[in-house]
Amino acid sequence: MRHLLIIISLLLFTSPLFGDSHNGKILYGWETSSGIQLREFGD
């Protein structure tokens, strides 16, 4: 029963963080000599 409550609470807390985050852009990352380079591609 305790495991079920933990799973439900995790789903409730993480869904607002990740549910609306998709806005049509894709984030690409690659490693360069100065570190990791991140770029967005999309609308």
Secondary structure, DSSP 4 states (H G I P E B T S, - for coil): -HHHHHHHHHHHHHHHHHHT---SEEEEEEEETTEEEEEEEE-
